[in-house]
Amino acid sequence: PDTKRLGELSGKVVPKFISDSINEIVRSQSTLEKFQAPIVGSFKFSKVILNPATHARNVVSNIILNSWEGLNPATPAGIKAYTLAAKELATGGEWYREAKNAGLGLDNFAAQEIKGFLDGPEVAKLGTKVKSALNKVADLYQKEEEFAKLAQYIYQRTSVGLPAEEAWKVAERATFNYAQVTPF
């Protein structure tokens, strides 16, 4: 459609599957969806972000998924990749910057759903200190995702010898891309 909400894409022709996705994103919510959104968002946040067991399962499952693409955490190359990924994530080093340029952080779970909940009016009522604390927990979940992708990226670049673009494709394939998962 020709609407300001679509910016430069407004009024342009795109393939149907892309059009369907974009139109779903920009459509107005029904009354039921407006009522339901804060309830579902609160539930998801408490069951995912505030649950320590979820964080543990997330890290373990990311390690398992990475191993299916060759990154074994019990090998010297695997230990090196995970150790370097932790350092790079903490310092924003050269490998981190290279992976960011390739796409690291553009499709994480926190950015897709949880951060949206934190911007809602129901969280604003809790005050800035509570919102800040909730943001830190959500950021931790985001960093877990980035850590797994960065470790795989570093492994593919240093041990397998792939160029940056190919290494990123493997890192994306290895763990979930939450931008491709439906909100439900």
N, C-alpha and C positions, 0 to 999 in steps of 0.2 A: 504493500500500500504506500501511498504518498503521504507520509507523516513525519513530523519533526523528530519523533522518537527513534527513527531509523537513521538519522544523520545523512551521510553521503550515500547510503544504500537506498534511501527513500525513492520510491518510484522506479527502481531498477529491476531488471529481470535476472533471476537466479534459478538454478534447478529446483524442482518442486520439493525435494527432501530438505534442502537448505531453507527454502521459503517457509515450509511447515515448522521447522525448528525456530526460526527467527520470529515468526508470527506467534508462536506459543510463548516466547519470552516477553514480547511487548504487549500482548493482549491484556485487557483490563480484567482484574479478578472479579469473580462473581461474589455476591454477598456471603455465600457459604464459605468460599475460599478465604475471604477477608477475615471471617470469624475463626476459621480453622487454622490459619497460618500461625498465629502466636501460640496456640496450644500445641500444634505439631512441632514447631520450632523449639519450644521449651522442653518438650519431651525428648526430642533428639539431642538437644544440648546436654540434658542431664544424663541420658543413657549412653552418650558417646563421650563427649569432652570431659565431663566431670567424673567419669568412671575410670579409676586406675587400671582395672582389669582390661578395659578396652585399649588403653595405651600399650600394655604389655602384649596383648594379642596382635595389635597393629605392628609393633616392631618385629615380633616373631614371624608373622605372616609375610611381612616385607622381605625378611631374610630368606624365607623359604622360596618366595616368588623369584627373588634375585638368583637363588641357586639354580633355578630351572633355566636361567640364561647363562650359566657357567660360573657365577660368582659364589664360590664355596667359602664360607667364613672360616673354615678350619684349615685352609691352605695358606702358605706364606703370601701369595698374591691376594687372597681374600682378606687376610688380616691387614695387609698394607692398604688395600682399597678402603676398608671400613675405618681404619685409623686415620688415614688421610682425609676421608670424607668428614669425620668428626672435627678434625682440626680446621679444615677449609670452611665448614659450616659456622664454626665459632669465630673465625677470623675474617671471613669474606675474602679468602685468598684467591690466587690465580686460577685454580681449577674451579672454584665456586663461581667466579666471574665468567669464565668460559662457559660453564654449564648454564648459567643464567642467560647468557646470550643465545644459547641453543634452545632455551625454553623452560629451564628449571623454575618452578614456582608459579607457572601460569595456569596450572590445572589442578591445584591441590584441593582437598576436601574442605578445609577451613575457608578457603577463598570462595568456594562455590556455595556453601550452605550455611555454615556456622557463623561466619562473619555477618551474613545477612540477618541472622537472628539478633546478633549483638547490636545491630543498628536500629532495631525495632523500638517503638515507644515503650513497650513493657520493660525493657532493660534500662532505658533512660530513667525510669522512676526509681531504680535501685541506687542511684547515686554514682558519682565518678569513681570512687574507690572500689566499689564492687564491680563496676563495669571494667575498670582497669585490671582487676584480678581475673575476671572472666576472660578478658582478651589475652592475658598471659597464658592461661591454660589452653585456649584455642590456638595460640601461636605455637605452643609446645607440640600439639597434634600436627600442625603444619610442618614443623621442623622434622618430625618423625618421617613424614612423607618425603621431604626434601633430602633427608639423610640417606634413605634407601636409594632414591634415584641418583643422587650424587655419587654414592659408592659404586653403583653399577656403571655410571658414566666414567668414573675414574678407572675402574677395572677395564672397561672396553678400550679406553684410550691408552692406558699404560701397559696392560698385560696382553691384550688381544691386538692392539695396534691400529684400531679403527680411527678414521678421521672423525672430527667433532660431530658432524651431522649424523653419520652412521652410528656413532656411539650413543647419541641422544635417542635415536630411534629404538635402539635396544633397551635403553633405560626406561623409555616410555612403555615399551612392550612388556617389560619385566614386571612392573608394578601397576596398580590400577591408575587409570586416568579418570579422575572423578568428574571432569568436565563432560565425559561421555556416559556418565551414569545418571539415570533419571533422579530427580529430587526425592521421589517417594522411596 
